[in-house]
Amino acid sequence: MGLGKLFLTSISTGIITQDELVWVTRNQLNFSRCEQAKAIKLGQLIDSGELQLGCRI
């Protein structure tokens, strides 16, 4: 899994799973500057309610 694919999937579905959030937090020290910006954006989208924590069917 890559952060770019995770970001696009989350944006298109409006959902991010708990496992995906765990993956982001475990790998954040290895992110490039661009990936760090995407991770911050994911957090902002969750905070604003545009992304929901849930599961995809």
C-alpha positions as CSV (number, residue, x, y, z in Angstrom):
1,M,0.0,0.0,0.0
2,G,1.2,3.5,-0.7
3,L,0.0,6.8,0.7
4,G,-0.9,8.1,-2.7
5,K,-3.2,5.2,-3.5
6,L,-4.7,5.4,0.0
7,F,-5.3,9.2,-0.3
8,L,-7.0,8.8,-3.7
9,T,-9.2,5.9,-2.5
10,S,-10.2,7.8,0.7
11,I,-11.0,10.9,-1.3
12,S,-13.1,9.0,-3.9
13,T,-15.1,7.0,-1.3
14,G,-15.2,9.5,1.6
15,I,-14.1,6.7,4.0
16,I,-10.8,5.8,5.6
17,T,-10.6,2.6,7.6
18,Q,-9.0,2.2,11.0
19,D,-6.4,-0.2,9.6
20,E,-5.4,2.5,7.0
21,L,-5.0,5.1,9.8
22,V,-2.8,2.6,11.7
23,W,-0.7,2.1,8.6
24,V,-0.3,5.9,8.2
25,T,0.8,6.4,11.8
26,R,3.3,3.5,11.7
27,N,4.9,4.6,8.5
28,Q,4.9,8.4,8.9
29,L,8.5,8.6,9.8
30,N,9.4,7.2,6.3
31,F,7.2,9.6,4.3
32,S,8.6,12.0,1.8
33,R,7.7,15.7,2.1
34,C,4.9,15.2,-0.4
35,E,3.5,12.2,1.5
36,Q,3.7,14.2,4.7
37,A,1.5,16.8,3.1
38,K,-1.0,14.2,2.0
39,A,-1.1,12.7,5.5
40,I,-1.8,16.2,7.0
41,K,-4.5,16.7,4.4
42,L,-6.1,13.4,5.4
43,G,-6.2,14.5,9.0
44,Q,-7.8,17.9,8.0
45,L,-10.4,16.1,6.0
46,I,-11.2,13.8,8.9
47,D,-11.4,16.8,11.3
48,S,-13.7,18.7,9.0
49,G,-16.0,15.7,8.6
50,E,-15.4,15.3,4.8
51,L,-13.8,11.9,5.5
52,Q,-15.5,9.4,7.7
53,L,-13.8,6.6,9.7
54,G,-15.5,3.4,8.7
55,C,-15.3,0.4,6.5
56,R,-15.6,-0.2,2.7
57,I,-17.8,-3.0,1.4
